[in-house]
Amino acid sequence: MLNKRLIGVVTVKNGWAVQSFGYRRYLPLGKPEVLVHNLDRWGADEILLQCTDRSHPSVGPDFELLRKVSDLGISTPLIYSGGIRGREDALKVVSFGADRVMIDALLKNAPADVEAVARVLGIQAVIANLPTKNAPEGMLLLDYHSGHEMPLAEAVKLLPLDWISEVMLTDWYHEGYSEAFCMSLLAASDLLRKPLICFGGISTSHQIRALLANDSVVAIGVGNSLNYKEHAIQALKKDLFGVAIRPPYYESSTL
């Protein structure tokens, strides 16, 4: 069995890395390329660079930021999300150094384009982001553009999930808050039938251990809590030994 992964998430808004709270309130953290470099040095299994302000059709992906990250020469696999409008954008993102792409709006707005992306990059290179909230009436999928929510059970019927490899199940409502991920969202695995990456309100090894105990969960995305203490991701891995997680990584210069 492949080891499960810890993904360092860097959220970008207006060109700056930010600490995000439910994608409604933001605090600046600094240059995103610096955070990416740190996560690479500290031993993240993957890095997700998610640009939250690139969704307008005329904007497209942040290729300038991708160029800066490419110039770092990082060895950690990179996932890019933000502004991907179709096949050509996805190809260009990969040409700038991303290993995989994560899509959100395209899933709902242009399902045929998702297939086109998967055919040229391979299904393994395509991840879906589903910002979801648990509510009294059930799990709801958020459309960031309109602010509209619809039952996840209905949305799944419309999404081209055959053309994606994994789903990032984002608890957007609790994103940015400590140990707040809603465990009830794991019931979505019965609807999605895809390997899950859990993200949003995840900060402690105790919480990560509980999530990874679910067979459907293959990775955990951790964002804000990794930015306040050097080698935080290594400390998490130390606490998670014996939970099928990859061991911590140390550069020789840090020993």
C-alpha positions as CSV (number, residue, x, y, z in Angstrom):
1,M,0.0,0.0,0.0
2,L,1.3,3.5,-0.9
3,N,2.0,5.7,2.0
4,K,-0.5,8.5,2.6
5,R,0.6,12.1,2.1
6,L,0.8,15.4,3.8
7,I,0.2,18.3,1.4
8,G,1.4,21.8,2.2
9,V,-1.2,24.3,1.0
10,V,-0.2,27.9,0.0
11,T,-3.2,30.1,-0.6
12,V,-2.6,33.1,-2.8
13,K,-4.7,36.3,-3.2
14,N,-3.7,39.4,-5.2
15,G,-0.2,37.9,-5.6
16,W,0.5,37.4,-1.8
17,A,0.3,34.3,0.3
18,V,-2.5,34.7,2.8
19,Q,-3.9,33.1,5.9
20,S,-7.5,32.5,4.9
21,F,-10.6,32.1,7.2
22,G,-13.4,30.4,5.3
23,Y,-12.3,32.2,2.1
24,R,-14.0,35.3,3.5
25,R,-11.3,37.0,5.6
26,Y,-7.5,37.1,4.9
27,L,-4.3,38.0,6.7
28,P,-1.1,38.5,4.7
29,L,1.8,36.0,5.1
30,G,4.3,37.1,2.5
31,K,5.6,36.0,-0.8
32,P,4.1,32.7,-1.9
33,E,7.4,31.5,-3.6
34,V,9.1,31.8,-0.2
35,L,6.5,29.6,1.5
36,V,6.7,27.1,-1.3
37,H,10.5,27.0,-0.9
38,N,10.1,26.4,2.8
39,L,7.7,23.6,2.3
40,D,10.1,22.0,-0.1
41,R,13.0,22.2,2.3
42,W,10.9,21.0,5.2
43,G,9.7,17.8,3.6
44,A,6.1,18.2,2.4
45,D,5.0,15.3,0.2
46,E,3.3,17.6,-2.2
47,I,2.7,21.3,-2.4
48,L,-0.6,22.9,-3.5
49,L,-0.4,26.4,-4.8
50,Q,-4.0,27.6,-4.9
51,C,-4.6,31.1,-6.4
52,T,-8.1,32.0,-5.2
53,D,-8.4,35.2,-7.3
54,R,-7.9,33.9,-10.8
55,S,-11.4,32.7,-11.5
56,H,-12.5,35.5,-13.9
57,P,-12.5,34.1,-17.4
58,S,-10.2,36.9,-18.7
59,V,-7.5,36.3,-16.0
60,G,-6.3,32.7,-16.3
61,P,-3.6,31.0,-14.3
62,D,-0.8,33.0,-12.6
63,F,2.0,32.1,-14.9
64,E,4.3,34.8,-13.4
65,L,4.0,33.1,-10.0
66,L,4.6,29.7,-11.6
67,R,7.7,31.0,-13.2
68,K,9.0,32.3,-9.9
69,V,8.3,28.9,-8.3
70,S,9.9,27.1,-11.3
71,D,13.1,29.1,-10.8
72,L,13.4,27.8,-7.2
73,G,14.2,24.3,-8.6
74,I,12.1,22.5,-6.0
75,S,12.0,18.7,-5.9
76,T,8.6,18.4,-4.2
77,P,5.7,17.6,-6.6
78,L,3.6,20.7,-7.2
79,I,-0.1,21.0,-7.7
80,Y,-1.5,24.2,-9.2
81,S,-5.0,25.5,-8.9
82,G,-6.5,28.8,-10.1
83,G,-7.8,30.2,-13.3
84,I,-7.5,27.1,-15.5
85,R,-9.9,27.6,-18.3
86,G,-9.3,24.5,-20.4
87,R,-6.8,22.2,-22.1
88,E,-4.3,25.0,-23.3
89,D,-4.1,26.5,-19.8
90,A,-3.5,23.1,-18.2
91,L,-0.8,22.3,-20.7
92,K,0.9,25.6,-20.1
93,V,0.7,25.3,-16.3
94,V,2.5,21.9,-16.6
95,S,5.1,23.4,-18.9
96,F,5.8,25.9,-16.1
97,G,6.7,23.1,-13.7
98,A,3.4,21.9,-12.1
99,D,3.1,18.2,-11.9
100,R,-0.7,18.2,-11.5
101,V,-3.6,20.6,-11.8
102,M,-6.6,21.0,-9.5
103,I,-9.8,22.4,-11.0
104,D,-13.0,23.7,-9.5
105,A,-15.2,26.0,-11.7
106,L,-14.4,24.1,-14.8
107,L,-16.1,21.0,-13.3
108,K,-19.4,22.8,-13.3
109,N,-19.0,25.3,-16.1
110,A,-17.4,23.1,-18.8
111,P,-17.4,19.4,-18.1
112,A,-16.2,18.6,-21.6
113,D,-13.1,20.6,-21.1
114,V,-12.3,18.5,-18.0
115,E,-12.2,15.5,-20.3
116,A,-10.0,17.3,-22.7
117,V,-7.6,18.2,-19.9
118,A,-7.5,14.6,-18.7
119,R,-6.9,13.2,-22.1
120,V,-3.8,15.4,-22.7
121,L,-2.3,15.2,-19.2
122,G,-3.7,11.9,-18.0
123,I,-6.3,11.3,-15.4
124,Q,-3.7,10.9,-12.6
125,A,-2.7,14.6,-13.2
126,V,-6.2,16.0,-12.6
127,I,-7.7,16.7,-9.2
128,A,-11.1,18.1,-8.4
129,N,-11.7,20.6,-5.6
130,L,-15.1,20.4,-4.0
131,P,-15.8,23.1,-1.4
132,T,-18.4,21.5,0.8
133,K,-20.2,22.4,4.0
134,N,-22.2,20.2,6.3
135,A,-25.6,21.7,7.0
136,P,-28.9,20.5,8.7
137,E,-30.3,19.6,5.2
138,G,-27.2,17.6,4.3
139,M,-23.9,18.2,2.5
140,L,-23.8,21.3,0.3
141,L,-21.4,22.1,-2.6
142,L,-20.5,25.8,-2.9
143,D,-20.1,27.7,-6.2
144,Y,-17.6,30.4,-5.4
145,H,-18.7,32.6,-8.3
146,S,-22.3,32.8,-7.5
147,G,-22.2,32.0,-3.8
148,H,-25.0,29.5,-4.5
149,E,-25.0,26.1,-2.7
150,M,-26.6,22.9,-4.0
151,P,-26.9,19.5,-2.4
152,L,-23.8,17.5,-3.0
153,A,-25.8,14.4,-3.9
154,E,-27.4,16.4,-6.8
155,A,-24.1,18.0,-7.9
156,V,-22.2,14.7,-8.2
157,K,-24.6,13.6,-10.9
158,L,-23.5,16.6,-13.0
159,L,-19.7,16.4,-12.4
160,P,-17.3,14.7,-14.8
161,L,-15.7,12.7,-12.0
162,D,-14.6,9.9,-14.4
163,W,-11.9,12.2,-15.6
164,I,-10.3,13.1,-12.3
165,S,-8.0,11.0,-10.1
166,E,-8.7,12.4,-6.6
167,V,-11.1,14.8,-4.9
168,M,-10.0,17.5,-2.5
169,L,-12.9,17.7,-0.1
170,T,-12.6,21.2,1.3
171,D,-14.4,22.1,4.4
172,W,-14.6,25.8,3.3
173,Y,-16.7,26.9,6.1
174,H,-14.1,25.9,8.7
175,E,-11.0,26.6,6.6
176,G,-8.4,28.6,8.6
177,Y,-9.6,27.5,12.0
178,S,-7.8,25.1,14.3
179,E,-9.0,21.5,14.5
180,A,-12.3,22.4,12.9
181,F,-12.7,20.0,9.9
182,C,-16.2,18.5,10.0
183,M,-15.7,14.7,10.2
184,S,-19.2,14.2,9.0
185,L,-18.1,15.3,5.5
186,L,-16.3,11.9,5.1
187,A,-19.7,10.5,4.3
188,A,-19.1,12.1,0.9
189,S,-16.9,9.2,0.0
190,D,-20.0,7.1,-0.6
191,L,-21.2,9.6,-3.2
192,L,-17.9,10.4,-4.9
193,R,-16.2,7.0,-4.9
194,K,-12.8,8.7,-5.4
195,P,-9.7,8.9,-3.2
196,L,-10.1,11.9,-0.9
197,I,-7.7,14.7,0.0
198,C,-9.1,16.4,3.1
199,F,-8.5,20.1,3.6
200,G,-9.9,23.0,5.7
201,G,-9.6,23.4,9.5
202,I,-6.9,20.7,9.9
203,S,-4.0,21.4,12.2
204,T,-3.2,18.7,14.7
205,S,-1.7,15.2,14.5
206,H,-4.6,13.8,16.5
207,Q,-7.1,15.1,13.9
208,I,-5.0,13.9,11.0
209,R,-4.7,10.5,12.5
210,A,-8.5,10.2,12.8
211,L,-8.9,11.3,9.1
212,L,-6.3,9.0,7.8
213,A,-8.0,6.1,9.5
214,N,-10.6,6.3,6.8
215,D,-9.7,4.1,3.9
216,S,-11.0,6.7,1.4
217,V,-8.6,9.4,2.6
218,V,-5.2,9.3,0.8
219,A,-3.9,12.7,1.7
220,I,-4.3,15.7,4.1
221,G,-3.9,19.3,3.1
222,V,-2.5,21.6,5.8
223,G,-2.2,25.3,5.3
224,N,-2.1,28.0,7.9
225,S,-0.6,26.0,10.7
226,L,2.5,25.2,8.8
227,N,3.5,28.8,8.4
228,Y,4.2,29.8,12.0
229,K,6.9,27.3,13.1
230,E,9.9,26.0,11.1
231,H,9.7,22.3,10.3
232,A,6.1,22.1,11.5
233,I,5.4,19.4,8.8
234,Q,8.2,17.3,10.1
235,A,6.9,17.5,13.7
236,L,3.5,16.4,12.4
237,K,5.1,13.4,10.7
238,K,7.0,12.4,13.8
239,D,3.7,12.3,15.7
240,L,2.1,10.2,12.9
241,F,4.6,7.3,12.8
242,G,2.7,4.1,12.4
243,V,-0.2,5.7,10.5
244,A,1.0,4.8,7.0
245,I,2.4,8.4,6.6
246,R,5.6,9.1,4.9
247,P,8.5,9.7,7.3
248,P,9.8,13.2,8.0
249,Y,12.5,14.5,5.7
250,Y,15.5,16.5,6.7
251,E,18.0,18.3,4.6
252,S,21.6,17.7,5.6
253,S,21.9,21.4,6.3
254,T,19.2,21.2,9.0
255,L,20.8,18.5,11.0
